[in-house]
Amino acid sequence: MAGSLLVLNGVQVVLTQSAVARRLEGLRPTRVVAAGALLNAFAFALFALLSAAPGWTVLPGLCTAMLVYNLAETVAIPCREELSVSLSDPAQRGRYLAVYL
């Protein structure tokens, strides 16, 4: 199951990253990163709740939690990278990116 969820992760990121990034252009990066963090927390709460869920809900619950986690990842990462570049000293931008990435 873990392998299937990782494949779902990769496929969703590839299919949605460009569209999501385009929709987020013009928004404040700090707010987008905060929204991504909230989505991430929600996804992990869903993962945690699945341990007490009835057996028949685990598979759809895992897929839903993974989709929310992927959405959080797709929303937050471009703006986190933008923030790391904009907050760094121009002369040391490469060093900041090396540590961040």
N, C-alpha and C positions, 0 to 999 in steps of 0.2 A: 504494500500500500504506500509506503514512504516513497518508493521510486516513482509510482504513478503521480503522486502529489508533486514531486519535484519536476516531472515532465509538464504537468499542468502549470506550474509556476513559470517555467521557461516559455511555454507556448503563449501564455497570457501576456507576459512581459513583451515578447516580440510583436504580438498582434496589437497591443494597446499603447506602447510607450510613445510613439510619435503623435497619435491623436490626443492623448492626455497632455503631453507637453505643450502641444499647440493651444489647447483650451486653457492652460494655466498661464500662458504668456500674458504679461501685463498685471498679474496679481503680485502682491507683496510676497517675496520669498519666505519671510519669517512666518507669515500666516499659513502659507502652503505647507511649510515644514511642520508647523504645529498641527494642522489638520491631518497630515500624514502620520504624525505621532499618535494622535487620537484614534485613527483607523487601525494603527498597529496594536494599540492597547486593546481595542475592541476585538481584533482578530485573536489575540492571545487569551482574552477572556473567553471567547468561544471555544478555543482549544481546551482550556481548563474545564469548562462546563461539560465537555463531552465525556469526561471521566465518570460523571454521574448520570449520563443520559442512557435511556433504554437502548438496547443493542441495535434495533432497526434504524435508529437515528444517527448512529455513529458515522456511517459512510457519507450520507448527504451532509452531515454536520462538518466532517473533515473537509469536504470539497468546498463548502461555503466559507469556512474559516480560512482556507487556503486562498480562495478568491479575494476575500477581504484583505488578507495579508499582502497579496500581490498588488492589490489596488493601492494600499498604503505605500508599498515600495515604489510603485510606478509614479505616484504623486510626489513623494518626498525627495527622491534621489536627485532629480534635475535641479531642484531649488537648493538642496544642501550643497551640491557642487558649486552652484552659482554663488552661494553665500561664502563658501570657503575661498573662492577666488576673489570676491569683492572685499573681504575683510583682511586679506593678506597684504603685506608690503609688496609693492610691485617688483622690487629687486629680489625678493625671496619667494615669489609665487610658486616656482617649481618645487621648492622644499616643502611648502605648505601642502601642495597637491600630492607630493610623495608620501607624506605622513597621512593625509586624509584618505587617499585611495589605497 
